[in-house]
Amino acid sequence: MLRIYAGNLPPDTTEKELTELFSTHGKVRSIKLMQDVFSGKCKGFGFLEMEGHEARAAIAGLNGKEIRGNLIRVNEERKDEKNGKGGRYAGGRR
């Protein structure tokens, strides 16, 4: 099971919409869209869990895809080496 980071999402993105998008590459096991407490709108990122080969296919197929004017970032979540906590990983140097 791999945890995927999806970022640069439009504010009106819903869990249902993200699930449908990622389901084209396999079964979405879980999803957590980060939402603003007051407005309920998407904060621009979320996390999904999919089986390894399906997750890698989703990353390859969806990274850089345009959704309502936003080019989304999709990659495997990386653990933070400093404190062992998970977090987003946008690539590049740390």
N, C-alpha and C positions, 0 to 999 in steps of 0.2 A: 504494500500500500504506500503510495506517495502522496505527500501533501503539496499542493500547487498554490502558488501565489498568483493572483490576478490583480493587476493594478492599472491605474489611469482610466478607471471606469467612469462613465457619465453619472451624474448625481441621481438620475431617475432609474438607474439599473435596479432590477429586482432579482431575488434569489431564483424565482421561476425562470426568468429570462436567461440568467447565467447557467442554470441547470440545463435548459434546452440547448444552449450554445455548446456546452461541453459534452452533452450526451451524444453529439454526432461522432464522438471519438471513443465512446464507451460509457459504462455505467458510473454515474457520480454517486459515490458512497456517502459523502457528507458535504455540506456547504455551510459557510459562515460568511455572510456579507456584513462588513462593518458599517454600522449606521449611526448617524448623528442622534443623540438621545432626544433632542428637542424637536427636530424637524422630521426625523424618521427617514431622511434621505441617505443614500449611499455616500460614504466618506471617500469613495474612489478606489477602494480595494476590498479584497476578500480572499478566503482560502477554501479550497476544495480538496477532497480526497478521492483518488481513483486508483485502480490497480496499476502496477508499474508500467506495463507496455501501453496501456490505454492512456495513462498520464503523459508518457513521453510523446505519444501521437498527438495528444491535445496541445502540448507545449509547442511542438513543431508546427502544428496546423493553425494555431490561434495567436501565437506571439506576433504582434505587429498588425493584427486584424483591426480594421476600422469599425467602430461602433458609434454611430451618431456623431461623427467628427472627431472622436478620440481614438488614437492608435493605442490599443491595450498592450500591456506587458504581461506576459505569461511565462513563468519559470518555476522550477522546483524550489520549494522552500529550503533554505539552508539554515543549519543550526549556527548560532552565534558562538564562535570558539571561546570568547572571553567568559561568558557566564552560562553557557549550555542551553540558553533559552532559544526557542525558535523565533524566526522573524522573516521579514521579506528579504529578498536578495535580488537586486536589480542588475547584477553582473558587475564586471570591472573590479577595480582594486578596493580593498577595504581600508 
